[in-house]
């Protein structure tokens, strides 16, 4: 078995392993045209982590502006 044979075996294994994922995406896309369902945009949803990051960025910007 040379490089070509190994390549073909790896392609076959990859197709077998990722077939359930492809079927999952196909079925959910077929039902709702969106595999993840209805999601609201990330920027519109409030988040404690985003609020903290914004406060930290503003704090650092203020400290750099005072120098």
Phi, psi and omega in degrees: 000119181264198181295322180296317178296318178296320178299314180295321178296317180295321177297317179297316179296317180296318179296320180292320183287320185269000179299316178298323178295317178297320178294319178301312180296319180297313183293318181286330175290323180294324182285315189231007183061011178212113187296340182254007181082192180276115179243139176277153180302145185298323185288338183277340184271133179289146181211135178295324180293317179296318178298316179297318180296319178296319178296319180295318179296316179296321179298314180293320178296319178296319179294322179288328181289331180284342181292000000 
